Every structure is written in C-alpha cells, then in structure tokens.
Amino acid sequence: MIPIINIYISLSSVEIVFLRTLSALIIVFIVLMIQKTSIKVRMSHILMLVFTGFLTAIYWILFVIAAKKSNTSVTLVGVATTPIWVSFIYPVISKKKPTFIEVMTGLSALFGVYMIFSSGFAYSEGMFAAILAAFFAAIVTILTSKFSKRYHYLVITFYQMCGAFFATAAFLPYYLKFVKMEAFSMPTSLDIILILILAIVFSIIAYSSIVKVMIKISPFSVSLANNLSPIYGGVIAYLFFGDSELMDIYFYGGAFLIAFAILAMPLAKFIFRLDELGPSASPPKPKASE
C-alpha cells in the first residue's frame, strides 16, 4: 500500500518524507506524554538511535523515488531483497562468517535481479532505487534489533523519528535549491490526508510494532515477514492502475528467483537444522556396535 499512497501524493520524495517524519515525530511525542512513558536513554544509545533514524530517512526517500520512477510491483520486488542484505550485513556486524546457504541465497537473488535488468528493463532507475532502499532497510532492522530488548518500542520510534526528521530537514534546503530548483510545494488536502496515513499507520503503528516483535524474533525473520508484499501489493496495484502494473516474462522470472531464494533459506535451515550447527559443532559419534 505504501508505494500506491506515495504515487498519489503530488509532492516530491524529500518533501513527502519531511512532512511524514515531522507528523510522526509530533504524534509519537504526544502519545508518549499521554502515557507518561519516560524517554530517558543513555546518550550513546540516543546517538545510535538517531543515526538509525537518519538511515531510515534515506530508506524512505529512496522508497518514494522508486515508486515514482517505476510502479508498485517493481518497488515491492526491489524492497523484497531486504532479507538478502540482512543475511550478508548481519554476519559482518556480529563478526560471524556467512553460511554456505546464505551465500547461495544471495547469489540466487542477485541472478534474479540480473535477469530483470537484462531484458532492457524500462524501470531500471526505480528498481535500483528500491534495491538500494532495501540495503538501508536491512541496516536499520539490524541496528534497531539491538535496542528492542532494552527500551520501550515507542521510545525507540521517537528517537528514530527525531533522526529521520532532522536529517531530512537538513537536506531539504539543498534539495530544493540544487535538485528540485523550485520552492517547497504546498500540499493539497489529499496530500495531507495521505501523509497523515503514512505517519500514523506506517511510521508509528506498523513501525513500532515491528520494533516490538524484534524482542522475540531475529532481524532476518522480521525482514522475511514482509516478503509477501510483492504478491498482494501487486494485485492491489493492478486494481488501482490496471495494465501499467503488468511486466514482461523476464521481470516475473527474476522476481520468482528472488522470492524462491529468500524463502529457500529458512526452509533449508528448518529441514537440515543448519542453525543448530555452529562453528564448534561436531558430528554425532557413531554408537559402538554390540
């Protein structure tokens, strides 16, 4: 739904994220005050949460660019590569070597991306922006998971929205002068409604809910849970935009490879119990014959 909403907003990507983060920041602050929830956090952790908010702003801006440069189906398939990025970035941050199945999953997904681009793909800019957005989404997911067990999920959301808003606000003057080369566009009534939906439903409710579930599940599982979005999102987009959402056989073949690669990893881990085989694990000793 998010790409569809962004397409209907008349503002540019940075303007949308600026108003979205400002609205979300104000609303989540009011909620925290009403609930009388303390926002006291260690200074070092505040800086890290604000930094993840900065990365969130980049992710959202790229997401909007992808939606406006291509269509909903392309955007959702590109963002669906988030688990692949998680599987490669998480071992680096946690100083663990990636497993063979993770490497093969990443290579399979990359081949799917290559298959999409190899056919003279008309939405290459949008697809590239979506994949880059997935990269930043993966980093945000991993870093946020480290704080999900220590602080209230709304407090985490508050500081991340602070980082996202101030980063966007700092970049906005440069964007208006040198990129857009126009003054800030005044939002229409429809724009305001849609931005409030983005702020309340997706920036606060959905975002903070994801932070909340990170207490119990891994970053990879969190990103994996969103990977059905290209399916139902593509169907909904077709109802809104019709044949403009239909792509060629190369796109659907590449999208299938990406989806298969991502879903194959948890399935292989479950069947072969690869997650139980650590670096120090040794094969079971055979029983002595009687």
C-alpha positions as semicolon CSV with decimal commas, in nm:
position;residue;x (nm);y (nm);z (nm)
1;M;0,000;0,000;0,000
2;I;0,285;0,244;0,074
3;P;0,401;0,272;-0,291
4;I;0,041;0,333;-0,402
5;I;-0,002;0,609;-0,143
6;N;0,328;0,773;-0,243
7;I;0,230;0,768;-0,610
8;Y;-0,092;0,958;-0,532
9;I;0,090;1,230;-0,334
10;S;0,179;1,522;-0,559
11;L;0,492;1,624;-0,363
12;S;0,850;1,515;-0,432
13;S;1,021;1,236;-0,239
14;V;1,213;1,456;0,007
15;E;0,910;1,678;0,071
16;I;0,696;1,370;0,145
17;V;0,949;1,226;0,390
18;F;0,997;1,567;0,555
19;L;0,626;1,605;0,628
20;R;0,587;1,236;0,713
21;T;0,867;1,236;0,971
22;L;0,756;1,571;1,118
23;S;0,399;1,441;1,164
24;A;0,518;1,109;1,307
25;L;0,757;1,282;1,549
26;I;0,487;1,513;1,685
27;I;0,228;1,237;1,718
28;V;0,455;0,982;1,886
29;F;0,579;1,250;2,129
30;I;0,217;1,333;2,224
31;V;0,142;0,961;2,275
32;L;0,449;0,920;2,499
33;M;0,345;1,222;2,707
34;I;-0,012;1,093;2,744
35;Q;0,118;0,751;2,850
36;K;0,373;0,921;3,078
37;T;0,645;0,699;2,933
38;S;0,999;0,807;3,020
39;I;1,218;0,887;2,721
40;K;1,542;0,871;2,920
41;V;1,804;0,677;2,725
42;R;2,182;0,656;2,755
43;M;2,348;0,928;2,546
44;S;2,547;0,678;2,341
45;H;2,226;0,491;2,264
46;I;2,045;0,814;2,173
47;L;2,316;0,887;1,917
48;M;2,286;0,538;1,769
49;L;1,904;0,555;1,755
50;V;1,919;0,899;1,592
51;F;2,170;0,758;1,344
52;T;1,931;0,473;1,256
53;G;1,665;0,741;1,207
54;F;1,898;0,913;0,962
55;L;1,930;0,584;0,771
56;T;1,551;0,543;0,788
57;A;1,508;0,879;0,615
58;I;1,740;0,766;0,334
59;Y;1,545;0,440;0,306
60;W;1,210;0,619;0,285
61;I;1,333;0,875;0,032
62;L;1,468;0,600;-0,193
63;F;1,143;0,410;-0,150
64;V;0,940;0,709;-0,271
65;I;1,180;0,766;-0,561
66;A;1,140;0,400;-0,662
67;A;0,761;0,426;-0,652
68;K;0,753;0,744;-0,859
69;K;1,021;0,630;-1,108
70;S;0,861;0,290;-1,171
71;N;0,546;0,129;-1,034
72;T;0,425;-0,060;-0,729
73;S;0,526;-0,408;-0,849
74;V;0,884;-0,304;-0,929
75;T;0,920;-0,118;-0,599
76;L;0,795;-0,407;-0,388
77;V;1,014;-0,664;-0,565
78;G;1,320;-0,443;-0,514
79;V;1,247;-0,387;-0,145
80;A;1,184;-0,762;-0,107
81;T;1,562;-0,810;-0,132
82;T;1,593;-0,677;0,225
83;P;1,644;-1,028;0,377
84;I;1,931;-1,087;0,135
85;W;2,104;-0,773;0,258
86;V;2,034;-0,875;0,618
87;S;2,191;-1,217;0,560
88;F;2,513;-1,051;0,436
89;I;2,530;-0,747;0,666
90;Y;2,437;-0,919;0,994
91;P;2,740;-1,154;0,992
92;V;2,968;-0,853;0,935
93;I;2,820;-0,658;1,227
94;S;2,806;-0,963;1,454
95;K;3,152;-1,078;1,332
96;K;3,022;-1,414;1,215
97;K;3,100;-1,576;0,883
98;P;2,803;-1,620;0,647
99;T;2,696;-1,978;0,596
100;F;2,706;-2,157;0,262
101;I;2,326;-2,144;0,231
102;E;2,329;-1,766;0,292
103;V;2,590;-1,713;0,021
104;M;2,395;-1,928;-0,226
105;T;2,074;-1,745;-0,140
106;G;2,238;-1,410;-0,206
107;L;2,384;-1,524;-0,538
108;S;2,048;-1,667;-0,650
109;A;1,872;-1,342;-0,565
110;L;2,139;-1,141;-0,747
111;F;2,087;-1,358;-1,054
112;G;1,716;-1,280;-1,031
113;V;1,796;-0,909;-1,025
114;Y;2,029;-0,954;-1,325
115;M;1,751;-1,137;-1,510
116;I;1,517;-0,842;-1,455
117;F;1,770;-0,587;-1,581
118;S;1,891;-0,798;-1,876
119;S;1,575;-0,753;-2,080
120;G;1,612;-0,379;-2,141
121;F;1,405;-0,317;-1,830
122;A;1,210;0,009;-1,860
123;Y;1,210;0,082;-1,488
124;S;1,578;0,026;-1,412
125;E;1,612;0,351;-1,215
126;G;1,316;0,265;-0,995
127;M;1,438;-0,091;-0,942
128;F;1,786;0,029;-0,849
129;A;1,641;0,281;-0,601
130;A;1,423;0,007;-0,446
131;I;1,716;-0,232;-0,405
132;L;1,926;0,046;-0,253
133;A;1,635;0,125;-0,019
134;A;1,635;-0,243;0,084
135;F;2,004;-0,212;0,171
136;F;1,938;0,074;0,415
137;A;1,627;-0,101;0,547
138;A;1,843;-0,403;0,632
139;I;2,092;-0,191;0,827
140;V;1,810;-0,016;1,017
141;T;1,649;-0,352;1,102
142;I;1,975;-0,498;1,236
143;L;2,069;-0,192;1,442
144;T;1,717;-0,148;1,580
145;S;1,704;-0,511;1,694
146;K;1,994;-0,441;1,931
147;F;1,783;-0,191;2,127
148;S;1,443;-0,361;2,109
149;K;1,507;-0,559;2,429
150;R;1,633;-0,257;2,625
151;Y;1,382;0,021;2,563
152;H;1,010;0,073;2,507
153;Y;0,926;0,039;2,138
154;L;0,767;0,386;2,123
155;V;1,077;0,542;2,279
156;I;1,289;0,378;2,009
157;T;1,046;0,502;1,744
158;F;1,058;0,854;1,892
159;Y;1,436;0,888;1,869
160;Q;1,446;0,732;1,525
161;M;1,180;0,974;1,403
162;C;1,392;1,255;1,553
163;G;1,688;1,139;1,346
164;A;1,477;1,091;1,034
165;F;1,316;1,435;1,063
166;F;1,634;1,634;1,139
167;A;1,826;1,456;0,863
168;T;1,552;1,532;0,610
169;A;1,515;1,890;0,735
170;A;1,889;1,946;0,700
171;F;1,893;1,808;0,346
172;L;1,573;1,982;0,231
173;P;1,720;2,332;0,156
174;Y;1,997;2,179;-0,058
175;Y;1,743;1,957;-0,235
176;L;1,508;2,248;-0,314
177;K;1,788;2,474;-0,441
178;F;2,009;2,236;-0,638
179;V;1,795;1,929;-0,721
180;K;1,433;2,035;-0,750
181;M;1,529;2,400;-0,816
182;E;1,186;2,513;-0,701
183;A;1,025;2,632;-0,380
184;F;0,867;2,388;-0,136
185;S;0,537;2,269;-0,284
186;M;0,226;2,334;-0,079
187;P;0,047;2,005;-0,010
188;T;-0,313;1,963;-0,122
189;S;-0,588;1,838;0,108
190;L;-0,544;1,488;-0,034
191;D;-0,167;1,510;0,019
192;I;-0,217;1,598;0,387
193;I;-0,456;1,308;0,441
194;L;-0,225;1,058;0,272
195;I;0,083;1,186;0,458
196;L;-0,101;1,153;0,790
197;I;-0,189;0,795;0,694
198;L;0,179;0,730;0,624
199;A;0,278;0,892;0,954
200;I;0,020;0,727;1,180
201;V;-0,037;0,386;1,023
202;F;0,305;0,308;0,876
203;S;0,554;0,532;1,062
204;I;0,415;0,480;1,412
205;I;0,178;0,183;1,437
206;A;0,344;-0,052;1,189
207;Y;0,700;0,065;1,256
208;S;0,676;0,047;1,635
209;S;0,500;-0,290;1,611
210;I;0,797;-0,424;1,414
211;V;1,032;-0,292;1,683
212;K;0,817;-0,463;1,945
213;V;0,830;-0,807;1,781
214;M;1,209;-0,781;1,744
215;I;1,226;-0,877;2,111
216;K;1,142;-1,233;2,014
217;I;1,246;-1,281;1,651
218;S;1,565;-1,221;1,451
219;P;1,625;-0,933;1,205
220;F;1,618;-1,181;0,918
221;S;1,276;-1,314;1,026
222;V;1,145;-0,957;1,054
223;S;1,254;-0,870;0,702
224;L;1,132;-1,206;0,573
225;A;0,783;-1,142;0,708
226;N;0,741;-0,852;0,464
227;N;0,821;-1,058;0,157
228;L;0,465;-1,148;0,071
229;S;0,410;-0,779;-0,012
230;P;0,509;-0,815;-0,382
231;I;0,226;-1,068;-0,422
232;Y;-0,068;-0,894;-0,256
233;G;0,077;-0,550;-0,328
234;G;0,098;-0,629;-0,699
235;V;-0,263;-0,747;-0,703
236;I;-0,386;-0,435;-0,524
237;A;-0,177;-0,213;-0,754
238;Y;-0,328;-0,380;-1,060
239;L;-0,675;-0,294;-0,928
240;F;-0,564;0,071;-0,896
241;F;-0,350;0,119;-1,206
242;G;-0,453;-0,159;-1,444
243;D;-0,222;-0,278;-1,723
244;S;0,055;-0,033;-1,628
245;E;0,143;-0,279;-1,350
246;L;0,191;-0,571;-1,590
247;M;0,554;-0,658;-1,669
248;D;0,733;-0,891;-1,911
249;I;0,833;-1,254;-1,854
250;Y;1,190;-1,157;-1,755
251;F;1,061;-0,944;-1,469
252;Y;0,836;-1,219;-1,332
253;G;1,110;-1,479;-1,380
254;G;1,359;-1,265;-1,190
255;A;1,102;-1,185;-0,921
256;F;1,034;-1,558;-0,881
257;L;1,407;-1,628;-0,837
258;I;1,433;-1,355;-0,572
259;A;1,129;-1,488;-0,384
260;F;1,245;-1,850;-0,414
261;A;1,596;-1,765;-0,291
262;I;1,463;-1,578;0,011
263;L;1,208;-1,843;0,108
264;A;1,455;-2,127;0,048
265;M;1,689;-2,009;0,322
266;P;1,457;-2,051;0,625
267;L;1,316;-2,370;0,471
268;A;1,666;-2,521;0,435
269;K;1,755;-2,418;0,789
270;F;1,439;-2,581;0,920
271;I;1,477;-2,906;0,725
272;F;1,851;-2,955;0,778
273;R;1,867;-2,771;1,112
274;L;2,155;-2,559;0,988
275;D;2,103;-2,306;1,265
276;E;2,200;-2,572;1,518
277;L;2,536;-2,633;1,351
278;G;2,769;-2,374;1,490
279;P;3,137;-2,346;1,403
280;S;3,229;-2,561;1,701
281;A;2,965;-2,821;1,641
282;S;3,090;-3,165;1,567
283;P;2,904;-3,452;1,403
284;P;2,749;-3,706;1,639
285;K;2,970;-4,001;1,723
286;P;2,850;-4,336;1,598
287;K;2,727;-4,580;1,856
288;A;2,956;-4,866;1,942
289;S;2,847;-5,190;1,787
290;E;2,728;-5,456;2,028
